[in-house]
Amino acid sequence: MDDALKPHAMFGILFGLLVSIELWCCAALLLTALT
């Protein structure tokens, strides 16, 4: 059970980081475009 759950947990963490990075990049681009 643990060996099967570990990859999913790692993937979830990596996916969360990628999404947060994309959101921050989009927010920065919008701010620079508006100002």
Backbone bond lengths (Angstrom), bond angles and torsions (degrees), N, CA, C in turn:
res aa  C-N    CA-C-N  psi(-1)  N-CA   C-N-CA  omega(-1)  CA-C   N-CA-C  phi
1 M - - - 1.465 - - 1.531 110.93 -
2 D 1.317 117.46 -47.02 1.465 120.15 -178.05 1.526 111.19 -63.06
3 D 1.338 116.72 -43.83 1.463 119.92 -178.72 1.527 110.93 -63.48
4 A 1.333 117.00 -30.64 1.463 119.96 -178.58 1.529 110.99 -79.69
5 L 1.334 116.98 -27.37 1.462 119.83 -176.96 1.526 112.63 -86.75
6 K 1.311 117.27 -27.65 1.468 120.24 -176.56 1.537 112.73 -57.67
7 P 1.344 119.74 -49.79 1.475 119.30 -179.45 1.528 112.10 -58.10
8 H 1.334 116.50 -38.65 1.460 119.56 -179.36 1.528 110.22 -66.35
9 A 1.319 117.04 -39.81 1.465 120.56 179.62 1.530 109.85 -64.78
10 M 1.326 116.89 -44.62 1.463 120.95 179.25 1.525 110.27 -62.02
11 F 1.344 116.51 -43.44 1.465 120.66 -179.96 1.521 110.66 -63.09
12 G 1.334 115.77 -39.88 1.462 119.74 179.48 1.519 111.07 -63.27
13 I 1.340 116.60 -42.00 1.466 120.82 -179.89 1.531 110.27 -65.57
14 L 1.336 116.52 -45.56 1.465 120.26 -179.83 1.521 110.73 -63.64
15 F 1.343 116.36 -41.68 1.464 120.53 179.85 1.526 110.06 -63.13
16 G 1.329 116.28 -41.31 1.461 120.38 179.02 1.528 111.08 -62.42
17 L 1.335 116.58 -41.32 1.463 120.27 179.74 1.520 110.66 -64.71
18 L 1.339 116.63 -43.44 1.464 120.48 -179.42 1.523 110.66 -62.43
19 V 1.330 116.34 -42.56 1.469 120.43 -179.74 1.524 110.36 -64.10
20 S 1.330 117.02 -43.63 1.467 120.38 -179.19 1.530 110.32 -64.70
21 I 1.337 116.80 -39.05 1.470 120.45 178.84 1.527 109.89 -64.64
22 E 1.341 116.23 -42.69 1.467 119.42 179.76 1.522 110.68 -63.19
23 L 1.345 116.19 -41.17 1.466 119.78 -179.81 1.526 110.70 -63.57
24 W 1.341 116.65 -42.71 1.468 120.04 -179.92 1.523 110.50 -65.12
25 C 1.342 117.05 -39.34 1.473 120.51 179.35 1.523 110.00 -65.08
26 C 1.329 116.66 -43.93 1.470 120.66 179.39 1.523 110.07 -62.58
27 A 1.329 116.89 -42.34 1.463 120.65 -179.85 1.528 109.95 -63.56
28 A 1.318 117.57 -41.76 1.463 121.40 -179.89 1.528 110.12 -64.68
29 L 1.333 116.64 -41.84 1.467 120.10 179.72 1.528 110.59 -64.29
30 L 1.339 116.42 -41.23 1.469 119.85 179.45 1.524 110.48 -64.54
31 L 1.325 116.94 -42.17 1.467 120.46 -179.28 1.526 110.51 -63.79
32 T 1.318 116.99 -43.71 1.466 120.10 -179.24 1.523 110.49 -68.69
33 A 1.321 117.53 -31.81 1.462 120.69 -179.55 1.532 110.88 -74.16
34 L 1.333 116.21 -34.73 1.469 119.88 -177.53 1.523 111.95 -77.47
35 T 1.317 117.56 -32.70 1.468 120.02 -176.43 1.521 110.70 -84.61
